[in-house]
Amino acid sequence: MALTDSKIRAAKTFLKSYKITDAYGLYLLVSTSGSRLWYFRYSFGGKESRLAFGPYPQTTLAEAREKRDAARKLLASGICPSLPRESEKTAVDETRTFKHIATSWHTSSLRLWSASHADKILTCLKRYAFPDMGEMDIAEIETRHLAQLIKAIDDKGVHDVAGRMRQYLTKIMRHAVQQGIIKYNPAFDLGGVVTPIVTQHLPALPLRRLPELLVNIDNYQGRILTRLALELNLHVFLRSSELRFARWEEFDLKARIWIVPAQRETIKGVRFSERGAKMKDEHLVPLSRQAVDLLKQIKALSGESVFVFPGARGLDKPMSENTINKALRVIGYDTKTEVCGHGFRTMACGALNESGLWSKDAIERQMSHKERNGVRAAYVHKAEHLEARMEMMQWWSDYLDVNRGGYIAPYIYARRNKFDSVAV
């Protein structure tokens, strides 16, 4: 019986590759990895041979049949169907292939990316795009080809990769337009191909559980430096890489300031070690009295290392990216549903906003969130609202201390302090 799309989609993967036949020599080879490749089996000059027509669904059932019929016409005329195919391959100008244009775009964009990000993009293209479209003339690539590629990635469940691939394809095709190779960007009409990603916020404890968290951190029985890292992170609420890659040279304890650089020196063998402040600009972190005291304790333990938090195996490498979350699990928290290291940021941001003491701009600046207004971003200086942020960071540390005796809502603590200062 002739094949149908529903039969092809229902084909299961087994430990051994197998064929699903259509008609007149056309069949689909289902591999152990799940890929489906079209082949046309024929005989010419008494010798059995076959032609590859590409993968399904990039090559549809209808297209595979058209190619089969064209090959059968050549056979009927006494022409081997593989000969015209080989001549077509050599006729494609290499400088017009998708692979060449994509590589050209990648090279021209290197100045915009870190080395690790550039490697990630090229690896993604090599794995997903080049096998199917790498040798195609870019002018022959249509929206349906791009949509089929993205859909195949999305169907594997890696929705974030599918979304990024769509972005890469759009930029590659735009590069081709700008080079005068094609006139229209076929990636513009890919809306709706990728499954919408539901944003999952990293877990954070409700503020009413702060006293419990503080007690649990105090009672942590593991490495002292790990406990101090947990405490400091709660006071400064930085992102994981901003904290774990910190160097002592970034601190001025007398001025009570920490300057997180835009980029750090790469550490051989440590992934993403070049990361500094996430927004690619210096980030100033005012240090409360409590934070400075913690840093002095930390320096007594790790002062011989360039790293504030060296790893457990030596002073020449920073602590593991899993250290903070592992410690939270040890003291009894589920880091997927209750709280993770990043959740300290959410808790601090919630308390600062609820206090009503500072402007949203000052809080956002301290959180080092990206300014979404492009014009306004050009005028945002790293030291903006610094005086208010110094007061804010001290307030947050004081608020943590007062919660050791039991939970106090941020707005109540803020109002109480206000009335106390008026009374004085």
Secondary structure, DSSP 4 states (H G I P E B T S, - for coil): ----HHHHHHPPP-SS-EEEE-STTEEEEE-TTS-EEEEEEEEETTEEEEEEEEEETTS-HHHHHHHHHHHHHHHHTT--THHHHHHHHHHS-GGGBHHHHHHHHHHHTGGGS-HHHHHHHHHHIIIIIHHHHTTSBGGG--HHHHHHHHHHHHHTT-HHHHHHHHHHHHHHHHHHHHTTS-SS-GGGG-TTSSPPPPP-PPP---GGGHHHHHHHHHT--S-HHHHHHHHHHHHH---HHHHHT-BGGGEETTTTEEEE-SB-PPPTT-TTTTB--TTSS-EEEE--HHHHHHHHHHHHHHTTSSBSSB-TT-TTSBPPTTHHHHHHHHTT--TTTT--TTHHHHHHHHHHHHHT-S-HHHHHHHHTPPP--HHHHTT--TTTTHHHHHHHHHHHHHHHHHGGGS---HHHHHHHHHHHHHH-
